[in-house]
Amino acid sequence: VNDDGAIVIIDAATATERAPATRPFPCGPSAFSPDGTLLAVSCRDDQNSVFVYDVNGGGAPQAIQQIALPAPVLDLAFNPADSTLAVCTSQSLAVHDPRTGTELTRILQPADHFALSSDGMLIATTDGTVLRVLASGSSPDDQ
């Protein structure tokens, strides 16, 4: 995934490049789901989109969802426990169902980066000054 909008998948076992998917704008942070079937790619378009691709087939990745966000994406990752998609912007961190795009929860503090624990139960966020650790399933009222 790079600034020219090309999204290329290479089979690690065979070193074979699959047909690329392309976006007409630069693409940034990306992540594979824990089972390797989905790829989330942030794009710097006018909607601050995250596109979710099905990468199960042998051809070019197929877009199955577009999630529009209120600010540019700084970081994203799939939760290893439940394959939800956490997306970090300078305004908040939101957790989405990657197949429907539905927002499941939002952490309202600004965050530049975040990390998920290996069991998916905790999210640590930072804005460069403050480090917060929260239960990944907590609602905004529980923060």
C-alpha positions in Angstrom: 0.0 0.0 0.0 1.6 3.3 -1.0 1.2 6.9 -2.0 0.3 6.1 -5.6 -2.8 4.3 -4.5 -1.6 0.8 -5.5 -2.6 -2.0 -3.2 -0.5 -5.1 -4.0 -0.6 -8.5 -2.4 2.3 -10.9 -2.7 1.9 -14.5 -1.7 4.7 -15.1 0.8 5.0 -18.8 0.0 5.4 -18.5 -3.7 6.5 -14.8 -4.1 3.8 -14.4 -6.7 2.2 -11.0 -7.0 -1.5 -10.9 -7.4 -3.4 -8.4 -9.5 -3.4 -5.0 -7.7 -6.3 -3.0 -6.5 -5.9 0.8 -7.0 -7.4 3.9 -5.5 -7.1 7.3 -7.2 -5.6 8.9 -4.1 -2.7 8.1 -1.7 -3.1 5.3 0.8 -1.6 5.0 4.2 -1.7 2.7 7.2 -3.1 -0.8 6.5 -3.6 -4.1 8.4 -4.6 -7.7 7.8 -7.3 -9.4 9.9 -6.0 -12.1 12.2 -7.3 -14.9 9.9 -5.8 -13.2 6.8 -9.0 -12.9 4.9 -9.5 -9.1 5.2 -7.2 -6.1 4.5 -8.1 -2.7 5.8 -6.5 0.3 4.0 -6.7 3.9 5.0 -6.9 6.4 2.1 -6.3 10.2 2.0 -9.5 11.1 0.1 -12.1 13.7 0.9 -13.9 11.3 3.2 -10.8 10.0 5.2 -11.9 6.6 4.1 -10.9 3.1 5.3 -11.6 0.5 2.6 -12.0 -3.1 3.7 -11.0 -5.7 1.1 -11.7 -9.4 0.9 -8.3 -11.0 0.0 -9.5 -14.6 0.1 -9.7 -15.0 -3.7 -6.8 -15.3 -6.0 -7.2 -12.1 -8.0 -7.2 -8.5 -7.1 -8.5 -7.6 -3.6 -12.2 -6.9 -3.7 -13.5 -3.9 -1.7 -16.4 -5.0 0.5 -16.8 -1.9 2.7 -15.9 1.8 2.8 -15.9 3.5 6.2 -15.9 7.3 6.2 -14.2 9.1 9.1 -14.3 12.7 10.5 -10.5 13.1 10.3 -7.5 11.5 8.5 -6.5 8.1 9.8 -3.3 7.9 11.8 -3.3 4.2 12.7 -5.5 1.1 12.4 -5.5 -2.5 13.5 -7.7 -5.6 13.7 -8.5 -6.9 17.2 -6.9 -10.4 17.5 -9.8 -11.6 19.7 -12.8 -10.7 17.6 -11.5 -9.3 14.3 -13.2 -5.9 14.9 -11.3 -3.0 13.3 -10.0 -0.2 15.5 -9.3 3.1 13.7 -7.4 6.0 15.2 -7.7 9.7 14.2 -6.5 12.9 15.8 -10.1 13.2 17.2 -10.8 9.7 18.5 -10.4 6.0 18.3 -13.4 4.1 17.0 -14.0 0.4 16.8 -16.0 -0.9 13.7 -17.4 -4.1 12.4 -15.2 -4.4 9.3 -17.9 -6.2 7.2 -20.7 -3.8 7.8 -18.8 -0.6 8.7 -21.0 -0.2 11.8 -19.3 1.8 14.6 -19.4 -0.3 17.7 -17.7 2.1 20.2 -15.8 5.3 20.2 -13.1 6.5 22.6 -13.4 10.3 22.5 -9.9 11.3 23.6 -7.5 12.3 20.8 -4.9 9.6 20.0 -2.0 9.5 17.6 -1.2 5.8 18.1 -2.7 2.8 19.8 -1.9 -0.8 20.5 -4.1 -3.8 21.3 -3.1 -6.4 23.8 -2.4 -9.9 22.4 -5.7 -11.2 23.8 -7.6 -8.2 22.4 -8.9 -7.2 25.8 -7.1 -3.9 26.2 -6.4 -0.9 24.1 -3.6 1.5 24.9 -3.7 4.9 23.3 -1.4 7.9 23.3 -1.5 11.4 22.0 2.2 11.9 22.6 1.7 13.2 26.1 -0.9 10.9 27.8 -1.0 7.1 27.8 -4.4 5.6 28.4 -5.2 1.9 28.9 -8.9 0.9 28.4 -10.9 -2.3 28.2 -11.4 -2.9 24.5 -15.2 -3.5 24.9 -15.8 -0.5 27.1 -18.4 2.1 26.1 -17.6 5.8 26.1 -19.5 6.1 29.4 -17.0 3.6 31.0 -13.9 5.6 30.0 
